[in-house]
Amino acid sequence: MTWSHPRGYDPMVACSTLWREKTGVTVEWAKRSLQDFESFPVEELARTYDLIVIDHPHVGQITAENCLAPLDVAGREAERLALLEGSVGQSYPSYHWQGQQWAFPVDTATQVCAWRPDLLEQSPGTWDEMLVLARAGRVLLPLRPPHSLMTFYTLSGNMGTPCATAPGDLIERQHGIRVVEMMREISALVDPACFEMDPIAVLERMAAAGSATACAPLIYGYVNYAIPGFRPHCVAFADMPAAGGSGPAGSALGGTGIAVSAFSEHGQAAVDFAYWIASGDVQRGPYARTGGQPGHADAWEDAAVNAAASNFYAATRRTLEAAWVRPRHNGYMAFQQSASDRLNAGLRGHHRAETIIDDLNDQFRRSFGA
C-alpha cells in the first residue's frame, strides 16, 4: 500500500516490475489518497498488505500495536550501514525507534520553497522578501490539516525555538505566540481556499496554464512538478526562505519509508524487497527515472538525476540536511490532527494567539497520556 500520486505510486510499480524480472517475486501495489495516507491506521493496513509505505511519526503507534516487523535483521548489517550513510538528513534515523529500525526511507521531503522561474528571477531568500510577493497576491500556502501545523513547526524551528518532542509543553508560550502571529499575517494574504489545499493542490494550481502564482514559501517538495513537461508550467524548488538568523534550518521533515507487516505470510520476501528498493543503486536509477523522489543521497548527488529535475535535489539539500524530526510517540498522530484543526480554527476565527497556544500545549501534554 502506498499513496496515490505519481511520486508515490509510479516508482513502486516500475521497480516491482524489475524485481519480478530479477527474482520471480511479484509485488502488486494499491494506493490511497494523501489525506488517507496521513491519517489511516497502520494496523488495519498491516492486516491486509505485506508492504506498507509509512510516515515516520507513525513509529510510536506501530511499535505499541506490534503491527510492523523490524527490519534490522541479523546478517544484513552492512546493507543497513550503507543505508544510514546514504541518509539525506535525518531520513533514516527518523524510522528508528526504541532500538529498532521500522522502515527504510524510499522518499525524502521537507518543507521547502516552490517558485516559478518564468515569473521570478530567483526564489525569495528571506521571509520578508516572500511577504512582498504575498502582499502582491502572488503566493499560495497549503494550510489543509496537517500542513498548517507543519508550517507552525517549520517557522518555530527556523526562528530558533523548535517545538518539543518529549512530554511537556509543545512550545514556550511567547515563542508560540510569535509564530501564530506570523501565520496569521501570511494566511490573511493568501487565497482563503488555501485552508482546503494540500501541497498537491497548491502545486497543481501553480503549474496550471495561465497561473500567476509565483511562490509557495513552505511546501513539501514534489520533484514531479520540476520535471519539464509534467504540467503546463515547470515549478522550481529552492531552500526555504529564512525567517530567523540560521538560514534554511528547522523545516518539518516529511518523506516516506517502506515497512513490512508483522502479519505477513511472505515476510522474508517483503524484507528482501524493502532492502533492495531503498538501496542507492535502485534509488538513483529506476526509482528516480520513473517519477520517484528518492530518499538516498546517491540519487540526491547524482548529476543526471538533478539535470532531469531542474536541479531539484541540489537546490533543496541544505533545507533537508537541517530539517527537524517531528514527535513520534504513541498518541502523536491523533495530536497532529487535532492540533492542526485547532490552529486552523484559530486562524480563521481570529482567536487570540495566547488561547491558541495554550490549547496546543494542553493537547500536546495530553497526547502522552498524562
C-alpha positions as CSV (number, residue, x, y, z in Angstrom):
1,M,0.0,0.0,0.0
2,T,1.3,3.4,-1.0
3,W,-0.2,6.8,-1.7
4,S,-2.0,7.9,-4.9
5,H,0.3,10.4,-6.5
6,P,2.7,9.7,-9.4
7,R,5.6,10.3,-7.0
8,G,4.3,7.7,-4.5
9,Y,2.9,5.1,-6.9
10,D,4.7,5.0,-10.2
11,P,8.2,4.2,-9.0
12,M,6.9,1.4,-6.7
13,V,5.1,-0.2,-9.7
14,A,8.1,0.3,-12.0
15,C,10.6,-1.1,-9.6
16,S,8.4,-4.0,-8.7
17,T,8.4,-5.0,-12.4
18,L,12.2,-5.1,-12.3
19,W,12.1,-7.0,-9.1
20,R,9.8,-9.7,-10.6
21,E,12.2,-10.0,-13.6
22,K,15.2,-10.2,-11.2
23,T,13.7,-12.7,-8.6
24,G,10.4,-14.0,-9.9
25,V,8.6,-12.5,-6.9
26,T,5.5,-10.4,-7.8
27,V,4.8,-7.2,-5.8
28,E,1.4,-5.6,-6.5
29,W,0.6,-2.1,-5.2
30,A,-2.6,-0.4,-4.1
31,K,-2.9,3.3,-3.3
32,R,-4.7,5.7,-1.0
33,S,-5.3,9.4,-1.2
34,L,-2.7,11.7,0.5
35,Q,-5.2,12.5,3.2
36,D,-5.9,8.9,3.9
37,F,-2.2,8.1,3.9
38,E,-1.5,10.7,6.6
39,S,-4.3,9.5,8.9
40,F,-5.4,5.9,8.2
41,P,-4.5,3.4,10.9
42,V,-1.3,1.5,10.0
43,E,-2.5,-1.6,11.9
44,E,-5.5,-2.0,9.6
45,L,-3.2,-1.8,6.6
46,A,-0.8,-4.3,8.1
47,R,-3.5,-6.9,8.3
48,T,-4.1,-6.6,4.6
49,Y,-0.8,-5.8,2.9
50,D,2.7,-7.2,3.2
51,L,4.5,-4.0,2.3
52,I,3.3,-0.6,3.6
53,V,4.6,2.9,2.9
54,I,4.5,4.9,6.1
55,D,5.3,8.3,7.5
56,H,7.9,8.4,10.3
57,P,5.6,9.9,13.0
58,H,3.7,6.6,12.9
59,V,6.6,4.6,14.5
60,G,5.4,5.1,18.1
61,Q,1.9,3.9,17.3
62,I,3.0,0.9,15.2
63,T,5.5,-0.2,17.9
64,A,2.8,-0.2,20.5
65,E,0.5,-2.1,18.2
66,N,3.2,-4.6,17.2
67,C,1.9,-4.4,13.6
68,L,5.2,-4.0,11.7
69,A,8.2,-6.2,11.6
70,P,11.6,-4.7,12.5
71,L,14.0,-4.5,9.5
72,D,17.3,-4.7,11.5
73,V,17.6,-8.5,10.9
74,A,20.8,-10.4,11.6
75,G,23.3,-10.8,8.8
76,R,22.4,-7.6,6.9
77,E,24.3,-5.1,9.0
78,A,26.5,-3.9,6.1
79,E,23.4,-3.1,4.0
80,R,21.9,-1.1,6.8
81,L,25.1,0.8,7.4
82,A,25.1,1.8,3.7
83,L,21.5,3.0,4.0
84,L,22.4,5.0,7.1
85,E,25.4,6.5,5.5
86,G,23.2,7.4,2.5
87,S,20.6,9.1,4.6
88,V,19.6,12.6,3.5
89,G,19.4,14.5,6.8
90,Q,17.5,12.5,9.4
91,S,15.5,10.4,7.0
92,Y,17.0,7.0,8.0
93,P,17.1,7.7,11.8
94,S,13.5,9.0,11.7
95,Y,12.3,5.4,11.4
96,H,14.5,4.2,14.2
97,W,12.5,3.8,17.5
98,Q,13.1,2.0,20.7
99,G,16.3,0.5,19.4
100,Q,15.0,-0.9,16.2
101,Q,14.6,0.1,12.5
102,W,10.9,0.0,11.4
103,A,11.2,1.3,7.9
104,F,13.8,2.4,5.3
105,P,13.4,5.8,3.6
106,V,12.5,5.5,0.0
107,D,11.3,9.1,-0.4
108,T,12.6,12.2,1.4
109,A,10.9,15.6,1.6
110,T,10.7,18.6,3.9
111,Q,9.0,22.0,3.6
112,V,11.0,24.0,1.0
113,C,10.1,26.8,-1.3
114,A,8.4,26.3,-4.7
115,W,8.6,29.0,-7.2
116,R,8.0,29.8,-10.9
117,P,11.3,30.6,-12.7
118,D,9.3,32.2,-15.6
119,L,7.7,34.6,-13.1
120,L,10.5,35.4,-10.7
121,E,14.2,36.0,-11.3
122,Q,15.0,33.9,-8.1
123,S,13.3,32.4,-5.2
124,P,12.8,34.6,-2.1
125,G,15.7,34.1,0.3
126,T,14.0,35.5,3.3
127,W,10.6,35.6,4.9
128,D,10.4,39.3,4.4
129,E,11.1,39.0,0.7
130,M,8.4,36.4,0.4
131,L,5.9,38.7,2.2
132,V,6.4,41.3,-0.5
133,L,5.2,38.8,-3.0
134,A,2.3,37.7,-0.8
135,R,1.1,41.3,-0.5
136,A,1.0,41.4,-4.3
137,G,-1.2,38.3,-4.4
138,R,1.4,36.1,-5.9
139,V,1.7,33.5,-3.1
140,L,-0.1,30.3,-2.1
141,L,0.4,28.3,1.1
142,P,-1.0,24.8,1.8
143,L,-2.9,25.0,5.1
144,R,-5.2,22.0,5.0
145,P,-4.5,19.8,8.0
146,P,-1.9,18.7,8.8
147,H,0.0,21.2,6.7
148,S,-0.9,24.2,8.8
149,L,0.7,22.5,11.8
150,M,3.8,21.6,9.7
151,T,4.2,25.3,8.9
152,F,3.9,26.1,12.5
153,Y,6.7,23.6,13.3
154,T,8.9,24.9,10.5
155,L,8.6,28.5,11.5
156,S,9.2,27.6,15.1
157,G,12.4,25.7,14.2
158,N,13.6,28.4,11.8
159,M,13.1,31.1,14.5
160,G,15.4,29.1,16.8
161,T,12.7,27.8,19.0
162,P,11.8,24.3,17.8
163,C,8.8,22.5,19.2
164,A,9.2,19.8,21.8
165,T,9.2,16.0,21.1
166,A,9.1,14.9,24.7
167,P,6.4,15.2,27.4
168,G,5.6,18.8,28.4
169,D,4.5,21.9,26.5
170,L,4.8,21.8,22.7
171,I,6.4,25.3,22.7
172,E,7.2,28.1,25.2
173,R,4.1,30.4,25.2
174,Q,5.7,33.6,24.0
175,H,7.6,31.8,21.2
176,G,4.4,30.1,20.1
177,I,2.5,33.4,20.1
178,R,5.1,34.9,17.8
179,V,4.7,32.0,15.3
180,V,0.9,32.2,15.4
181,E,1.1,35.9,14.6
182,M,3.5,35.1,11.7
183,M,1.0,32.6,10.4
184,R,-1.9,35.0,10.9
185,E,-0.1,37.5,8.7
186,I,0.6,35.2,5.8
187,S,-2.7,33.4,6.0
188,A,-4.5,36.7,5.6
189,L,-2.5,37.5,2.5
190,V,-3.2,34.2,0.6
191,D,-6.4,32.9,-1.0
192,P,-8.7,31.6,1.8
193,A,-9.0,28.5,-0.3
194,C,-5.5,27.6,1.0
195,F,-7.2,26.3,4.1
196,E,-8.6,23.5,2.0
197,M,-5.4,22.9,-0.1
198,D,-2.7,20.3,0.5
199,P,0.7,20.6,-1.3
200,I,-0.5,18.7,-4.4
201,A,-3.4,21.1,-4.8
202,V,-1.2,24.2,-4.5
203,L,1.4,22.8,-6.9
204,E,-1.3,21.8,-9.4
205,R,-2.6,25.4,-9.3
206,M,0.9,26.9,-9.6
207,A,1.7,24.7,-12.6
208,A,-1.6,25.2,-14.4
209,A,-1.8,27.1,-17.7
210,G,-2.4,30.8,-17.0
211,S,-1.5,30.6,-13.3
212,A,0.1,33.8,-11.9
213,T,1.1,32.2,-8.6
214,A,4.8,32.8,-8.3
215,C,5.7,31.2,-5.0
216,A,4.7,28.8,-2.2
217,P,7.2,29.5,0.5
218,L,6.7,26.5,2.7
219,I,5.6,23.4,0.9
220,Y,6.7,19.8,0.8
221,G,8.8,19.3,-2.3
222,Y,7.4,17.3,-5.2
223,V,10.0,16.6,-7.7
224,N,7.5,15.7,-10.5
225,Y,6.5,19.4,-10.9
226,A,10.1,20.3,-11.5
227,I,10.3,17.9,-14.5
228,P,9.7,19.7,-17.8
229,G,6.5,18.6,-19.4
230,F,4.9,17.1,-16.3
231,R,2.4,20.1,-16.2
232,P,2.0,23.2,-18.4
233,H,4.4,25.2,-16.3
234,C,7.5,23.9,-14.6
235,V,7.8,24.7,-10.9
236,A,11.3,25.0,-9.5
237,F,12.2,24.3,-5.8
238,A,14.7,26.0,-3.5
239,D,15.7,26.2,0.1
240,M,13.0,27.6,2.4
241,P,13.1,31.4,2.9
242,A,14.7,32.1,6.2
243,A,12.7,33.9,8.9
244,G,15.3,33.6,11.6
245,G,19.1,34.0,11.5
246,S,20.3,30.5,10.9
247,G,19.5,30.0,7.2
248,P,17.1,27.3,6.0
249,A,17.1,25.3,9.3
250,G,14.2,23.8,11.2
251,S,11.9,22.6,8.4
252,A,9.5,19.8,9.4
253,L,10.8,16.6,7.9
254,G,8.4,14.6,5.7
255,G,9.0,11.8,3.2
256,T,8.1,8.2,3.4
257,G,9.6,4.8,4.4
258,I,8.9,1.3,3.3
259,A,7.8,-1.1,6.1
260,V,6.9,-4.8,6.4
261,S,3.8,-6.1,8.0
262,A,4.3,-8.2,11.2
263,F,1.3,-10.3,9.9
264,S,2.7,-11.1,6.5
265,E,2.9,-14.6,5.3
266,H,5.7,-13.6,3.0
267,G,7.9,-11.7,5.5
268,Q,11.3,-12.7,4.1
269,A,10.4,-11.8,0.6
270,A,9.0,-8.5,1.7
271,V,12.1,-7.7,3.7
272,D,14.3,-8.5,0.7
273,F,12.3,-6.1,-1.5
274,A,12.5,-3.4,1.1
275,Y,16.3,-3.6,1.3
276,W,16.6,-3.6,-2.5
277,I,14.3,-0.7,-3.3
278,A,15.9,1.5,-0.6
279,S,19.4,0.9,-1.9
280,G,21.5,3.6,-3.5
281,D,21.7,1.9,-6.9
282,V,17.9,1.5,-7.2
283,Q,17.1,4.9,-5.8
284,R,19.3,6.8,-8.2
285,G,18.4,4.5,-11.1
286,P,15.0,3.2,-11.8
287,Y,13.3,4.8,-8.8
288,A,14.3,8.3,-9.8
289,R,13.8,7.7,-13.5
290,T,10.1,6.7,-13.0
291,G,9.0,9.8,-11.1
292,G,10.1,8.9,-7.5
293,Q,11.7,11.3,-5.1
294,P,14.5,9.2,-3.6
295,G,15.4,9.0,0.0
296,H,19.1,8.1,-0.7
297,A,21.9,10.5,-1.1
298,D,23.3,8.6,-4.1
299,A,20.3,10.0,-6.0
300,W,20.4,13.5,-4.5
301,E,24.1,13.9,-5.5
302,D,23.7,12.4,-9.0
303,A,24.2,14.9,-11.8
304,A,21.9,13.2,-14.2
305,V,19.1,12.8,-11.6
306,N,19.4,16.6,-10.9
307,A,19.6,17.6,-14.5
308,A,16.3,15.7,-15.3
309,A,14.5,17.6,-12.5
310,S,15.6,21.2,-12.8
311,N,18.2,20.7,-10.1
312,F,15.5,19.9,-7.5
313,Y,17.8,17.9,-5.2
314,A,20.9,20.1,-5.1
315,A,18.7,23.2,-4.8
316,T,16.9,22.0,-1.6
317,R,19.6,19.9,0.0
318,R,20.6,22.4,2.7
319,T,17.0,22.6,4.0
320,L,16.8,18.7,4.1
321,E,20.0,18.4,6.0
322,A,18.9,20.9,8.7
323,A,15.3,19.5,8.9
324,W,13.6,18.8,12.2
325,V,12.1,15.4,13.1
326,R,8.5,15.5,14.4
327,P,7.4,13.8,17.6
328,R,6.9,10.0,17.2
329,H,5.4,8.8,20.4
330,N,2.2,6.7,20.6
331,G,-0.5,9.3,20.7
332,Y,1.2,11.8,18.4
333,M,-0.9,11.0,15.3
334,A,-4.1,12.0,17.0
335,F,-2.5,15.1,18.3
336,Q,-1.3,16.1,14.8
337,Q,-4.9,16.1,13.5
338,S,-6.5,17.8,16.5
339,A,-3.7,20.4,16.7
340,S,-4.0,21.2,13.0
341,D,-7.7,21.6,13.4
342,R,-7.3,23.9,16.4
343,L,-4.7,26.0,14.7
344,N,-6.9,26.5,11.6
345,A,-10.0,27.3,13.6
346,G,-7.9,29.9,15.5
347,L,-6.5,31.5,12.4
348,R,-9.9,31.5,10.5
349,G,-11.8,32.7,13.6
350,H,-9.3,35.4,14.6
351,H,-8.8,33.8,18.0
352,R,-6.3,35.3,20.4
353,A,-2.8,33.8,19.8
354,E,-2.4,33.1,23.6
355,T,-5.5,31.0,23.6
356,I,-4.4,29.0,20.5
357,I,-1.0,28.3,22.1
358,D,-2.5,27.3,25.4
359,D,-4.8,24.9,23.7
360,L,-2.0,23.4,21.6
361,N,0.2,22.9,24.7
362,D,-2.6,21.3,26.5
363,Q,-3.3,18.9,23.7
364,F,0.3,18.0,23.4
365,R,0.7,17.2,27.1
366,R,-2.4,15.0,26.9
367,S,-1.1,13.2,23.8
368,F,1.4,11.4,26.1
369,G,-1.4,10.0,28.2
370,A,-0.8,12.3,31.1
